[in-house]
């Protein structure tokens, strides 16, 4: 697990390599699911993973011009909208978004429903959605894309409960990792890694690039 590598005295380039491998595993798994679905159609005798992802994106991610101006739609995806430090740190920020300028969506990827944090978010954020474990990564990505999310913020990174296969399918044009994971994701589907200078050293930031 890349998260554990952050706690050991190993070379920073090795940490990035570990993160890159893990991100690729998540991406390959999500894409292979799409490929298997496409290959199940007898009318498509030969479908590569690249063909499958291209077709899926055209059918589910293609965005149509919106009618008139709209608020910026920001989606937050996490397994930690429960009794967890991440929820404790983020809940107030989520509730204080300017509703005249932003539409906030929360996508929970865990089923724990009896949390004070979860109740607060569900009661105050109309667009709180549960992406249950039973839903495949591509199905979850379709839901996010259909919501027209402009910026998708992954609050897990490489931590327990992550479902980075969803992000790997690019359901939003801009994708960010924030808060729970202070290292590089090594993922080409993450555009930015938001972290404090006091948390990430200059060398870590250099190895991370933008993500």
Secondary structure, 3 states (H helix, E strand, C coil): CHHHHCCCCCCHHHHHHHHHHHHHHHHHHHHHHHHHHHHCCCCCCCCCHHHHHHHHHHHHCCCCCCCCCCCEEEEEEECCCCCCHHHHHHHHHHHCCCCCCEEEEEEECCCCCCCHHHHHHHHHCCEEEECCCCCCHHHHHHHHHHCCCCEEEECCCCCCCCCHHHHHCCCCCEEEEECCCCCCCCCCCCCEEECCCCCCCHHHHHHHCCC
